[in-house]
Amino acid sequence: MSNLPDLHQQYLQACQSLSQPENPFIAYMLQEADKHDKIRWTKGITLKIAGNNRLVPVQRVTDEDLQALVAVLQNTVFVTGLDLRYNILTDDGAKHMAKFLQENSTLRYLNLMFNDIGTSGAELIARALQWNETLLHLRMTGNKIGNKGGMYFASMLQINSVLEKLDLGDCDLGTQSLIAIATVLTPHKSVKAINLNRPLLHSQAEETTVHIALMLKINSSLVELHLRKHEMKKFGVERLCEALYENCSLRYLDLSCNKITRDDVKILGDMLKRNQTLQILDLNSNRIEDDGAVYLSEALALCNRTLQALAVASNNISSKGLIALSDSMKTNTELSYIYIWGNNFDEATCTAFSELIRSGRLKPHCTDVEPYEVDGHMHLAEVSHGLRKHYYWTPSWAKAEDKDANASLALGAVSEY
């Protein structure tokens, strides 16, 4: 007999005491957790009750279901992670979660990605985290908390000194909340990774990028920064690069899906010649073209020896730029991961990358293309590899911790909990 409490039985009792029906999906996942006593004793467990699970029948978690679940977990010391992504939790559910965060002393990881939590729920969770001393990683991705909700999290960061990773991507943050978060992070010592993807910005002046750059000049703890879909152009790139001349901690910079052109990349190339910290640079879905790729390849071939991963997929690069990048890998032995799919391949490009892979200089799991030959001509096929392929969801046939599809974890910028 196990000495650990039976989560499933406790859940049934909690539902009875609250006079509400059990959620069969929660019940099943708790039964599965009850089978892993050895892991529970030694490492703790993460309960994965994700509403987009395709391997078992799912009844998505509601606010009432969450009330019963947290009643079970309140005094359970071996549950250290809780994954509730893609459910239908609202601000009422956030009230139960906030109470749980105030009283729980073991939870390290919480994923509330793509629920229906709004501004009021953000306020409750942020206030609970002001006094929480254990949670290390919070994902609020896709909850429409808005600018006001972002302000509540900025206020939380002024007090909380434990949280290491905060994801507010796709949360409809505005200019005011982005500036507030950047200001609070300036002297912050605990936050190592922050995701500020896809804010709602109504100005082309790039004020938010200016404040983020000012933060980077002083902050000495931030390792990972995501600024996807910030409408960033030359002015913003200049400000960031000025900051990165002084910053000595940032290792992962995500500038994908912006408006960065070939001329802007020249500024990035000059920065890479001097920066000795950056290990991962994501420029996917910009428009750097051949000239931009050549600027990057010159910096990588001649000067930079710290960058390990470069993503330039979907950048309208053709043979000249892609061959320059492949040539840079022949002299730069540190650059190990490169992602190029979605550009313009000709046979010379296919041959160049095929040779890199055949010679062993580029490992097959470190790129998103695979060579094949038809009638004596070399071609490249797409492979489902990347820096963060499984950021939004993991296919049912894939491993959640697949290092090939999530190379940023393999490089250890800031590992997932």
N, C-alpha and C positions, 0 to 999 in steps of 0.2 A: 504493500500500500504506500502511496505517495504521501509525504508530509506537507506537500504544497496544497493550497486551497484549490478546489475544483471550480474553475471559472464558469463552466456551463451551468452547473447547479446554482451557483450564486446569481447568475443572470436570470434564470427562471424564477428564483425567489424575489429578485428585484422587480421583475415584471409583475409578479403577483401582488407585491406590496404597493406598487403604483397603479394597480388595476388596469394594466394595458397588455395587449397581446405581445407575445415574443416575435422578434424578427428572425425568421428561419436562417437568413444569411449570417447574422451575428451569432446565432446559436451554433451553426456549423463551424464557423471560424474559431469560436472559443473551444469547441470540442477538439479541433485540430491542435490548438495551442496546449490543451491539457495533455496531449500525448508526448510532449517534449520536456519531460521533467529534468533530464540531465542538463539540457541547454538552459532551462529556466534557473536552475541552481547556479550555474557557472557564469553565464553571460547575460542573462536577461533576454527577453524576446520583444520583437516588434509585432504588434497585432496589425495585420494587413486586411482591412475591411474596406477595400476600394470598390466603389460603385461601378467601375468599368471592368471588373473581373469577368473574363470570358470562359473560364475553366469550370466554374460552378454556377448553379442558379443564384441569381442576385435579386434581392429585394432591397432597394437603396435605403440607406439609413436616414431616418427623419429626426426632427428635434426631440420627439418623445422617446424614440429608440436610444438616442444619445444620453438622455437623462438616466435611463436604466443602465446603460453601459458604464458611464462614469461612476455610478453608484457601486458597481462591482469593482472597478479599478482603483477606487479611492484609497483602499488600504492594501493594494497588491504591489509589493515591492519589486517583483521580477518583470513587470511590464515596463520597459524603458523606451518603447517607441509605439506610436499610434498613427496609422495611415488611414485617413478617412477621405481620400480624394474622390472626386466625381460622385458625391452623394447629394442630398437635397437639404442640407443644413442651412438654416436661416439665422437671423439675429437672435431668435429665441434659443436656437441650439448653441449659439455663441455664449449665451448667458450661462448655460450648463458647463460649457468648456471653460469659461473664465473662472467659475467657482472651483472647478477641478484643478486648474492651474494654480490657484491661490493656495490650495490645501495639499496638493500632491508634491512629493519631494523626490520622486524617482524618474519622472519622464524626462528624456533627453531629446527626443525627436517627435515633432508633431507636423503632420501633413494634412492641411485643410484645402488643398488645391481644387479649384473649380467646384465650389459649392455656391450657395446663394447668400453669403454673408455680405452685409452692406456696411454703411458708415456706423450705425449703432453697434453692430456686432464687433466691428474693428475697435471701437472705443472700449468695449468691455474687455476684449482680449488684451489690448495694449495696457490697460490699467492693471489687469491681473499680472502681466509680465513685469510691471514696475517692481514688484516685490518677489517674484519667482526667482529662485536661486539655482535652478537645476536645468531648465530647458536650454539646449545648445543650438537647435536647428528648428526654425519655423518656416513653413511654406504656406503663404496666403495666395499663391498664384491664381489669377483668374477670378477672384472675388472682387466685385465692383465696389470697393470701399471708397473710391473717389479721393479727391484732394483733401477733404476734411479727415477721412480715415487715415490718409498718409500722415497728416499732422499729428494724429494721436500716436502713431508709431514713432514719429520723430521725438515727441515728448517722452515716450517710454524709453528711448535710447539714452536720454539724458540721465536716467536713473539706473536702468539695468546695466550691470557690468559683467554679465555671464554669457549672454547670447553671442554665438559665434557666426551663425549663418542665418540671414534673413532674406526671404524671397518675396518681393512685392511686384513681380512681373505681371503684366496684363491686368493690373488693378485699377486702371484709370487714374493714376496719380496725376497731379497738375503741377504747374510751375512752382507754386508756393510750397507745396509739400516736398518737392525735389530739392529746392533750395534749403528748406529746413533740415531735411535729412543730411544733406551734404555738410551743413554748418555743424550739426551735432556730431557727425563722424570725424570732424577735423581733429579733435583731441582724443577721440575714442580709442580705447586700448583692447577691447575684447572682440569686436566684430572683425572677422577675417574674410567674409564673403557677403556680398550684397547684390541682389538682382533688382534692377530698376527698369526692366524692359517695358517698352510700349506705353509710355505715359501719354496723356492728352495735352499736347502743347499747342497754344494758339498764337505763337509768335515765332518769327524766323530769326530773332536776334541771338538765340542760343545762350540765354542767360543761365539756364540750368547747367550747361556744359562748363561755363565759366566758373560757377561755384563748385562743381565737382572737381575741376582742375585745381582750384585753390585749396580744396580739401586734400588732394593727393600730394601737394607740395609739403604738407605738414604731417599728415597721417603716416604712422610708421607700422601699423598692424594689418592694414587691409591687403589681402593676398589675391582676391578674386573680385572682378567688377564687370557687370553685364549692363551694357548701354545699347541694346538692340532697339531699333526703330525710334531713335531720338531725332530724326531729321537732321543729322549731323553733316556739316559741310566743312569747307576749308577753314573757316574761322574757329570752329570747335576743335578740329583736329590740331590746329596750331596751339590752342590753349592746353590741350591734353598733353601734347608732346613737350611743351615747355615744362609742365609739371613732372613728366616722367624723366626729365634730365636730373631732377632733384630727388624723386621718390626712390627708395631703396627696398621696398617691400612687395610691390605689386608683381605677381607672377602670371596672372591670367587676365587678359583684356579682351572683352567681347564687343566689337564694333560692327557686328553684322547687321544687314538690312538698314543701312543708312544711305546717305547721298554722297559717299566718298568717291572722288574721281581720280584719274591718273595723276593730276597735278597735286592733289592732296596727299597721295601716297608718297610723293617725293619727300614730304615733311616727315612722314612715318619712317621712311628709309633712313633719313638723316638721324632720326632719334635712335633707330636700331643700331646705328654705327657706334653710339656712345652708351646706350643703356646696357647694363650688365645684370639685369634682374629678370626681365620679362621672359617667360618660358612658353606661353601659349598666346597666339594672336589670331583672333577670329575675324576675318574680313569677308565672310560669305555674303553673297547677294548685295554687293555694291557695284561700282562700275569702274574698276581700276584699269581695265584694258591692258594692251601689250606694254605700253610705256610704264604703267604702274608696276606691272610684274617685273619689268627690267630693273626699276629702281629698287624693289625689294631684293631681287637676286643679287644685285651689286653689293648691297649692305650685308647680305648673308654670306656671300662668297668671300668678301675681303675683310670684314670687321667683326661682325657679330658671332659670338660663340656660346650664347646662352639660350637662344630660342630653340625649343625642341619641337613645337607643333605650329604649323601655319595652315589656315583654312582660307582658300580663295575660290571656292565653288561659286558658279553663277556670277562671273564678273566680266563676261564678254572678252575673255583673253583668248587669243589665237596662237598659232604656232610659235611666233617669235617670243612671246612672253613665257609660254609654257616650257619651251626648250631652255630658255634662260634660267628658269627655276630648277629644271632638272640638272642643268650644268652646275648650278650653285651647290647642289647636294654632293657633287663629286669632290669638292674642296672643303665643304663644311660638314664635318662629321657629327656635329651635335644635333642638327635638324633631322629628326627621325620620322615625323608624322607630317604628311602633306595631303590636302584634300582639294581636288581640282575638278570634280564632275560638274557638268552644266556649262562648261566653256566650249570653245570651238576647236575640235580635234581634227587634225589631218594625219596622214600616215607618218610624217616625220615626228609629230608629237607622240603618237602611239608607239613608235619604235623607241623613242628616247625613254619613255617611262617603262616600257617593256624591258629595256636593257637594265634600268635601275633595279627592277624587281628580280630579273634573272641573275644579275651579279650578286644579289644579296644586300646591296646598299640600301634598298627600300624594302622593308618587310611587307608581305602581302596583307597583314592585318593592320598596317600603319597608313593605309591609303584607301580611298573610296573607288578605285578603279582596278580592273583585273584584265590583263592582256589575253587576247585569243587571236588565232590566225585562221584566215579563210582564203583559199586559193592563192597562197603565198603573200597575202597582204595582212599587216598587223592592225588590230582594232582594240579598243578599250570598252569594257562593259562596266556598268555601275555595280558597286558592292555596297551593302548597307553598313558602312563604317562611318564614323565621324567623331567629333568632339563630344556631342551630347545628342545623339540620335533619339534617346529615350527620355528626353526632358519632359515631354507632355504625356506620353504613354508608352508602355512596353508591350509589343505584340505578344500574343499568347504563346507563340512558338519560340520566343526568345528568352534568354536569361536576363533577369532584372539587373544583374551585376556584370553584364557582358562588357568586358573591357575594350573589345574591338569597336563596338558601337558607341561607347562612352569613354573615349580615350583620355578626356580630361581627368577622369578618375584614376586611370592607370598612371598618369603623370603626377598625380598626388598634389594638385594645386590646393584644393580643400576637399578632402574625401567626404563622401556621403556618410551619414551616420550608419 
